[in-house]
């Protein structure tokens, strides 16, 4: 059974059809409904795996190629946005690096709130892929509102803004994303995202880029200025706020 058959959709189906099929089938085998029955848990994990691949444009293209060539293993030609593909997958769902070792995409998607953000972001990626920048931007903004510390949500927002010509705003979000990566432990280097930022800056603000680079001794376009300091302070404030919310929630459950 291939992934399309598992979800009960055709190979040329839209993202909306994929999403509807996933919602329907996930409800039918969600582990919480069957007291974590092992067979239903395995079925749910396979469903999540199928949806993860088919809902991501790059992964879906690579998977479709394997169906044509009848190969078992497929690899996407697209480089990961963060340091590894594993980082990308987890970043779509969580913020931070303190993830239990047994965590998987399936266990994360048992959480309804994370599932909704995941679906919103994946919808944005499909809209972005089809050139619908404004609709994609709306999805990325909704996802970012739910997880303001998420790096990929902000990077894709920056990409959609750049496609619409909002270059200054896009550059600001790129810089914020890189600062978020630098604050992680271990630090994320994100060379692809840094290159995108530098190229966008040089292409649309060549004079400013030359002036800025002439003052940089390290050649790093992310040497902190006042805008970066504001972004970092906001990031720290958001982190403290989220930590306090989690502490209050835990105390409520205990009492």
Residue pairs with C-beta under 8 A, 6 or more apart in sequence:
2 67
3 49
3 50
3 53
3 54
3 63
4 10
4 11
4 13
4 50
4 54
6 25
6 46
6 47
6 50
7 18
7 21
7 22
7 25
7 47
7 50
7 51
7 54
8 21
8 25
9 17
9 18
9 21
9 54
10 17
11 64
11 67
13 21
15 55
15 122
15 123
15 126
18 51
18 54
18 55
19 55
19 119
19 123
22 47
22 51
22 55
25 47
26 44
26 47
26 48
26 109
26 115
27 33
29 40
29 43
29 44
29 47
30 40
30 44
30 110
31 37
31 40
31 41
31 44
31 110
32 110
33 40
34 40
34 41
41 106
44 106
44 110
45 104
45 106
48 105
48 106
48 109
49 105
49 106
52 59
52 89
52 105
53 59
53 60
53 63
54 60
54 63
55 119
55 122
55 125
55 126
56 122
56 125
57 125
57 126
57 129
58 76
58 77
58 78
59 76
61 76
62 74
62 75
62 76
62 77
63 74
65 71
65 74
66 72
66 73
66 74
76 85
79 192
80 87
80 88
80 192
81 88
81 151
81 152
81 155
81 190
81 192
81 193
82 88
82 91
82 151
82 152
82 181
82 188
82 190
82 193
83 188
83 189
83 190
87 188
88 152
89 105
90 99
90 103
90 108
91 150
91 151
91 152
92 118
92 121
92 122
92 150
92 152
93 105
93 108
93 109
93 114
93 117
93 118
94 108
94 114
95 147
95 149
95 150
95 242
96 149
96 184
97 184
97 185
97 186
108 114
108 118
109 115
109 118
113 146
116 146
117 143
117 146
117 147
120 139
120 142
120 143
120 146
121 139
121 140
121 143
121 152
121 153
121 156
123 139
124 135
124 136
124 137
124 138
124 139
124 140
124 143
124 156
124 160
125 136
125 156
127 135
127 136
127 139
128 136
128 156
128 159
128 160
131 163
133 160
133 163
133 164
134 160
134 164
136 156
136 160
137 157
137 160
137 161
137 164
140 153
140 154
140 156
140 157
140 160
141 157
143 150
143 153
144 150
144 153
144 154
144 157
147 153
148 238
149 180
149 235
149 238
149 239
149 242
151 177
151 180
151 181
151 188
151 190
154 173
154 176
154 177
154 180
155 173
155 174
155 177
155 193
157 173
158 169
158 170
158 171
158 173
158 174
158 177
159 170
159 196
161 167
161 169
161 170
161 173
162 170
162 200
167 200
167 204
167 205
170 200
171 197
171 200
171 201
172 227
172 231
174 193
174 196
174 197
174 200
175 197
175 222
175 227
175 228
175 231
176 231
176 235
177 190
177 193
178 190
178 193
178 194
178 197
178 222
179 222
179 228
179 231
179 232
179 235
180 235
181 187
181 188
181 189
181 190
181 193
182 188
183 232
183 235
194 221
194 222
197 221
197 222
198 221
201 208
201 209
201 212
201 221
202 209
212 221
213 219
213 221
216 223
222 228
224 232
